[in-house]
């Protein structure tokens, strides 16, 4: 394991949180499918990505994690579209934290397609009046892939981290992204809180007060609140921290690329459901609705769903999910966002100005 400098965890964590509260803490990235897949993307200086949309262009605004999958899916779709229509398509791609991406689109980034981490971020775009159709009307209610919240630990698991309770041990260094910019971070917090409240954290009673106390204990161990899940796992790969709370698929992709860490699935965790939707305002302006609709439809084909699975995302297509089930560890207690009565209730309760996470992290500085 690489050596790393010890942070002043609380001071750094709160600095990053306060910076994020003032707006997006990440510079959006754009580039070709090949560049996005390799991670070599260009970074415009504007706070909001620049889209040069048109009839032969599709602008994709995505969250940071599935860029490798889209890097394989997009060329396949372009080839099929060329065969069917004779038209050459260009893709422009932007990847950043899901919350930051949703706000960028709501504030003027003319994405034709939003591929985000969670429904609440898609609702941000809809509330801005940019999505006018029922994006959840399809057979999968707009959800194109699934995952679960998991841990990345060092090779050999030297800190013996096997479940949520282990994250509160004194002196442990924990990485998780910032809920103000990252959808994955919100999933992480709800997975932790839900596991505690459901009685799956050793020594923690099954109630809100105890779950909040446990949340505080883990947050005290957090060394860095990164802008998105990809930045968080990248820092972990650089040797920072003892454990990263992250998407299961981030760990799988990292290991596929040769990263020297291990995947741990806690006994209780939340099902991550990732939405995709067409942005009506953009496609009307760009004149590319037919191509965008075809692209989103392609994402639900067995071919595309298999690619998502190759990069650690759990397929929503039943046949692909069954065929790839063996590659995912079993989860003893898998709950969904409905345990928190959906995002409409969970967002303000946990991440609003008076939310449980917001107040808990603020209390740490006292």
C-alpha positions as CSV (number, residue, x, y, z in Angstrom):
1,X,0.0,0.0,0.0
2,X,1.2,3.5,-0.9
3,X,2.1,5.8,2.0
4,X,0.0,8.9,2.4
5,X,0.0,12.1,4.4
6,X,-2.3,12.3,7.4
7,X,-5.0,14.9,6.9
8,X,-6.6,17.1,9.5
9,X,-9.9,15.3,8.8
10,X,-12.5,17.6,10.3
11,X,-11.0,20.9,9.1
12,X,-10.6,19.6,5.5
13,X,-13.9,18.0,5.4
14,X,-15.8,21.0,6.5
15,X,-13.8,23.3,4.2
16,X,-14.9,21.2,1.2
17,X,-18.5,21.0,2.4
18,X,-18.7,24.8,2.8
19,X,-17.2,25.3,-0.6
20,X,-19.7,23.0,-2.2
21,X,-22.6,24.7,-0.5
22,X,-21.7,27.8,-2.5
23,X,-22.1,26.0,-5.8
24,X,-20.6,23.2,-7.8
25,X,-17.1,22.2,-6.6
26,X,-16.2,20.5,-9.9
27,X,-15.3,21.7,-13.3
28,X,-17.4,19.7,-15.8
29,X,-15.6,17.6,-18.3
30,X,-16.5,17.1,-22.0
31,X,-15.0,15.1,-24.8
32,X,-15.3,12.3,-27.2
33,X,-16.5,8.8,-26.3
34,X,-12.9,7.6,-26.6
35,X,-11.5,10.3,-24.4
36,X,-14.2,9.9,-21.8
37,X,-13.6,6.1,-21.6
38,X,-9.9,6.7,-21.1
39,X,-10.4,9.5,-18.6
40,X,-8.5,11.9,-20.9
41,X,-11.3,14.5,-21.2
42,X,-10.9,18.2,-21.8
43,X,-12.1,20.7,-19.1
44,X,-13.7,24.0,-20.2
45,X,-13.2,26.9,-18.0
46,X,-16.9,27.8,-17.8
47,X,-18.8,26.9,-14.6
48,X,-21.5,25.4,-16.8
49,X,-20.5,23.0,-19.7
50,X,-20.8,24.4,-23.2
51,X,-23.0,22.4,-25.6
52,X,-22.8,22.8,-29.4
53,X,-26.0,20.9,-30.1
54,X,-27.6,20.3,-33.4
55,X,-29.6,17.8,-35.5
56,X,-26.6,15.5,-35.9
57,X,-25.2,15.9,-32.4
58,X,-26.3,14.3,-29.1
59,X,-25.1,16.0,-25.9
60,X,-24.9,13.7,-22.9
61,X,-24.8,15.0,-19.3
62,X,-23.9,12.2,-17.1
63,X,-22.8,11.4,-13.5
64,X,-19.2,10.5,-13.1
65,X,-19.3,6.7,-12.6
66,X,-20.5,5.1,-15.8
67,X,-18.3,6.9,-18.3
68,X,-16.5,3.7,-19.2
69,X,-19.8,1.9,-20.0
70,X,-20.9,4.8,-22.2
71,X,-17.5,4.8,-23.9
72,X,-18.4,1.3,-25.2
73,X,-22.1,1.9,-25.8
74,X,-22.0,5.2,-27.7
75,X,-19.8,3.9,-30.6
76,X,-22.1,0.9,-31.0
77,X,-25.2,3.1,-31.2
78,X,-23.5,5.5,-33.7
79,X,-22.7,2.5,-36.0
80,X,-26.3,1.2,-35.8
81,X,-27.7,4.7,-36.4
82,X,-25.4,5.1,-39.4
83,X,-26.6,1.7,-40.8
84,X,-30.2,2.6,-40.3
85,X,-30.3,6.2,-41.5
86,X,-27.0,6.9,-43.3
87,X,-26.4,9.8,-40.8
88,X,-23.2,10.3,-38.9
89,X,-23.8,11.3,-35.3
90,X,-21.4,13.3,-33.0
91,X,-21.6,12.9,-29.2
92,X,-20.5,15.5,-26.7
93,X,-20.1,14.2,-23.2
94,X,-19.9,15.8,-19.8
95,X,-19.3,13.8,-16.6
96,X,-19.4,15.2,-13.0
97,X,-21.2,14.6,-9.7
98,X,-24.9,13.9,-10.3
99,X,-26.1,16.8,-8.2
100,X,-23.7,19.2,-9.9
101,X,-24.7,17.9,-13.3
102,X,-28.4,18.4,-12.6
103,X,-27.8,21.9,-11.5
104,X,-25.6,22.7,-14.6
105,X,-28.5,21.5,-16.9
106,X,-31.0,23.4,-14.9
107,X,-28.8,26.5,-15.2
108,X,-28.3,26.4,-19.0
109,X,-26.2,23.4,-20.0
110,X,-28.1,22.2,-23.1
111,X,-27.8,18.4,-22.6
112,X,-30.1,16.3,-24.7
113,X,-29.8,13.4,-22.4
114,X,-29.4,13.3,-18.6
115,X,-27.9,10.1,-17.2
116,X,-27.8,10.7,-13.4
117,X,-27.3,8.8,-10.2
118,X,-30.7,9.4,-8.6
119,X,-34.3,10.4,-9.3
120,X,-34.1,13.5,-7.1
121,X,-31.5,15.0,-9.4
122,X,-33.6,14.3,-12.5
123,X,-36.5,16.1,-10.6
124,X,-34.3,19.2,-10.4
125,X,-34.2,19.4,-14.2
126,X,-37.9,18.7,-14.4
127,X,-38.7,21.4,-11.9
128,X,-36.8,23.8,-14.1
129,X,-39.3,23.1,-16.8
130,X,-36.8,21.4,-19.1
131,X,-38.3,17.9,-19.0
132,X,-42.0,18.1,-20.0
133,X,-42.8,14.5,-20.8
134,X,-43.3,11.7,-18.2
135,X,-39.8,10.4,-18.1
136,X,-40.8,7.6,-15.8
137,X,-43.5,6.1,-18.1
138,X,-41.4,3.3,-19.5
139,X,-41.3,-0.3,-18.2
140,X,-38.3,0.4,-15.9
141,X,-39.7,3.7,-14.7
142,X,-36.8,5.6,-16.3
143,X,-34.1,3.6,-14.4
144,X,-31.4,2.4,-16.8
145,X,-29.0,0.6,-14.3
146,X,-28.7,-0.4,-10.7
147,X,-25.9,-0.8,-8.2
148,X,-25.5,-1.0,-4.4
149,X,-23.5,0.9,-1.8
150,X,-20.3,-0.9,-1.0
151,X,-16.8,-0.5,0.5
152,X,-13.4,-0.5,-1.1
153,X,-10.7,-1.6,1.4
154,X,-6.9,-2.1,1.1
155,X,-5.6,-5.5,-0.1
156,X,-5.8,-8.0,2.6
157,X,-8.3,-5.8,4.5
158,X,-5.7,-4.8,7.2
159,X,-8.3,-2.8,9.1
160,X,-10.7,-5.7,9.2
161,X,-13.6,-3.7,7.8
162,X,-16.5,-6.1,7.1
163,X,-19.6,-4.1,7.9
164,X,-21.0,-0.6,8.8
165,X,-20.0,-0.8,12.5
166,X,-16.3,-1.1,11.6
167,X,-16.4,2.4,10.0
168,X,-16.7,4.1,13.4
169,X,-13.5,2.6,14.9
170,X,-11.2,5.2,16.3
171,X,-8.5,6.5,14.0
172,X,-10.0,5.0,10.8
173,X,-9.8,7.2,7.7
174,X,-13.0,7.1,5.6
175,X,-13.6,8.5,2.1
176,X,-17.0,9.4,0.8
177,X,-18.1,12.1,-1.7
178,X,-19.9,15.3,-0.8
179,X,-23.8,15.0,-0.8
180,X,-24.0,18.6,-2.0
181,X,-22.5,17.7,-5.4
182,X,-22.6,13.9,-5.6
183,X,-25.6,11.6,-6.0
184,X,-23.4,8.7,-4.9
185,X,-22.7,10.4,-1.6
186,X,-26.4,10.7,-0.9
187,X,-26.8,7.0,-1.6
188,X,-23.9,6.3,0.8
189,X,-25.5,8.3,3.6
190,X,-28.9,6.7,3.2
191,X,-27.3,3.2,3.0
192,X,-25.5,3.9,6.3
193,X,-28.5,5.4,8.0
194,X,-30.9,2.8,6.8
195,X,-28.7,-0.1,7.8
196,X,-28.5,1.4,11.3
197,X,-32.2,2.1,11.6
198,X,-33.0,-1.4,10.4
199,X,-30.9,-3.0,13.1
200,X,-28.0,-4.1,10.9
201,X,-25.3,-2.1,12.7
202,X,-23.9,-4.0,15.7
203,X,-24.4,-2.1,18.9
204,X,-26.8,0.5,17.4
205,X,-30.5,0.3,18.5
206,X,-33.1,0.4,15.8
207,X,-34.2,4.1,16.0
208,X,-33.5,7.5,14.4
209,X,-31.6,8.9,17.4
210,X,-29.2,6.0,17.5
211,X,-28.8,6.0,13.7
212,X,-28.0,9.7,13.8
213,X,-25.4,9.2,16.6
214,X,-23.8,6.4,14.5
215,X,-23.8,8.7,11.4
216,X,-21.9,11.3,13.4
217,X,-19.4,8.8,14.6
218,X,-18.6,7.7,11.0
219,X,-18.5,11.3,9.7
220,X,-15.9,12.2,12.3
221,X,-13.6,9.6,10.5
222,X,-14.2,11.1,7.1
223,X,-11.0,12.7,5.8
224,X,-12.1,14.0,2.4
225,X,-15.5,14.9,0.9
226,X,-14.7,14.7,-2.8
227,X,-16.8,16.3,-5.5
228,X,-18.0,13.0,-7.0
229,X,-17.7,9.2,-6.6
230,X,-15.0,8.9,-9.3
231,X,-12.8,11.5,-7.6
232,X,-13.3,9.7,-4.3
233,X,-12.2,6.3,-5.6
234,X,-9.3,8.0,-7.5
235,X,-8.0,9.5,-4.2
236,X,-8.3,6.1,-2.6
237,X,-6.3,4.6,-5.4
238,X,-3.6,7.2,-4.7
239,X,-3.2,5.8,-1.2
240,X,-5.5,8.2,0.8
241,X,-7.7,6.6,3.4
242,X,-8.4,3.2,4.8
243,X,-11.8,2.6,3.2
244,X,-14.0,4.3,0.6
245,X,-17.7,4.1,0.7
246,X,-18.8,4.0,-2.9
247,X,-20.8,2.4,-5.7
248,X,-20.2,-1.3,-6.0
249,X,-19.5,-0.8,-9.7
250,X,-16.7,1.8,-9.0
251,X,-14.8,-0.9,-7.1
252,X,-15.4,-3.5,-9.9
253,X,-14.2,-1.1,-12.6
254,X,-11.2,-0.2,-10.5
255,X,-10.2,-3.8,-10.0
256,X,-10.7,-4.5,-13.7
257,X,-8.2,-1.7,-14.4
258,X,-5.7,-3.3,-12.0
259,X,-6.4,-1.4,-8.8
260,X,-5.0,-3.2,-5.7
261,X,-8.0,-3.1,-3.4
262,X,-10.9,-5.3,-2.4
263,X,-14.7,-5.1,-2.5
264,X,-16.8,-5.5,0.7
265,X,-20.6,-5.6,0.6
266,X,-22.1,-4.7,4.0
267,X,-24.9,-7.0,5.3
268,X,-27.5,-4.2,4.8
269,X,-27.3,-1.7,1.9
270,X,-29.4,0.3,-0.4
271,X,-30.3,-0.5,-4.0
272,X,-29.0,2.4,-6.2
273,X,-31.3,3.2,-9.1
274,X,-29.9,5.3,-11.9
275,X,-32.3,7.3,-14.1
276,X,-31.9,8.5,-17.7
277,X,-34.1,11.0,-19.5
278,X,-34.5,13.1,-22.6
279,X,-34.4,16.8,-22.0
280,X,-37.3,18.2,-24.0
281,X,-36.2,21.8,-24.1
282,X,-32.8,20.9,-25.6
283,X,-34.0,18.4,-28.2
284,X,-36.6,20.9,-29.4
285,X,-33.9,23.5,-29.8
286,X,-31.4,21.2,-31.4
287,X,-33.9,19.4,-33.7
288,X,-32.5,15.9,-32.8
289,X,-35.5,14.3,-31.0
290,X,-35.6,11.2,-33.2
291,X,-31.9,10.4,-32.6
292,X,-32.1,11.1,-28.9
293,X,-35.1,8.9,-28.4
294,X,-33.4,6.1,-30.4
295,X,-30.3,6.4,-28.2
296,X,-32.2,6.2,-24.9
297,X,-34.2,3.2,-26.3
298,X,-30.8,1.6,-27.2
299,X,-29.7,1.9,-23.6
300,X,-32.3,-0.6,-22.6
301,X,-31.4,-3.2,-25.2
302,X,-29.8,-6.4,-24.1
303,X,-26.6,-5.3,-25.9
304,X,-26.3,-2.1,-24.0
305,X,-27.4,-3.7,-20.7
306,X,-24.7,-6.3,-21.0
307,X,-22.1,-3.6,-21.4
308,X,-23.4,-1.9,-18.2
309,X,-23.0,-5.2,-16.5
310,X,-19.5,-5.6,-17.8
311,X,-18.6,-2.4,-16.0
312,X,-20.1,-3.5,-12.7
313,X,-23.6,-2.0,-13.0
314,X,-26.5,-4.3,-12.3
315,X,-28.7,-4.6,-15.4
316,X,-32.4,-3.7,-15.2
317,X,-33.2,-6.0,-18.1
318,X,-34.5,-9.2,-16.4
319,X,-32.7,-11.6,-18.8
320,X,-29.4,-9.8,-18.6
321,X,-29.7,-9.5,-14.8
322,X,-30.3,-13.2,-14.5
323,X,-27.4,-14.0,-16.8
324,X,-24.9,-11.8,-14.9
325,X,-26.2,-12.4,-11.3
326,X,-23.3,-14.6,-10.4
327,X,-20.8,-11.7,-10.7
328,X,-22.4,-9.8,-7.9
329,X,-22.1,-10.7,-4.2
330,X,-25.3,-11.5,-2.4
331,X,-26.8,-8.8,0.0
332,X,-28.5,-10.0,3.2
333,X,-30.7,-7.0,3.6
334,X,-31.3,-4.9,0.4
335,X,-33.6,-2.0,0.8
336,X,-34.7,0.7,-1.6
337,X,-35.4,4.5,-1.4
338,X,-39.0,3.6,-0.6
339,X,-37.8,2.7,2.9
340,X,-37.4,6.5,3.2
341,X,-40.7,7.2,1.5
342,X,-39.0,8.2,-1.8
343,X,-36.7,11.0,-2.7
344,X,-39.5,13.6,-2.3
345,X,-39.3,13.0,1.5
346,X,-35.7,11.8,1.8
347,X,-34.1,14.9,0.2
348,X,-35.3,17.5,2.6
349,X,-35.2,15.2,5.6
350,X,-31.6,14.2,5.2
351,X,-29.9,16.8,2.9
352,X,-31.9,20.0,3.2
353,X,-30.8,23.0,5.2
354,X,-32.3,21.4,8.3
355,X,-31.7,17.8,7.2
356,X,-30.2,15.1,9.4
357,X,-26.9,14.9,7.4
358,X,-26.6,18.7,7.2
359,X,-27.1,19.2,11.0
360,X,-25.0,16.3,11.9
361,X,-21.9,17.4,10.0
362,X,-22.4,21.0,11.2
363,X,-22.4,19.7,14.8
364,X,-19.0,18.1,14.4
365,X,-17.3,21.5,14.3
366,X,-18.8,22.5,17.6
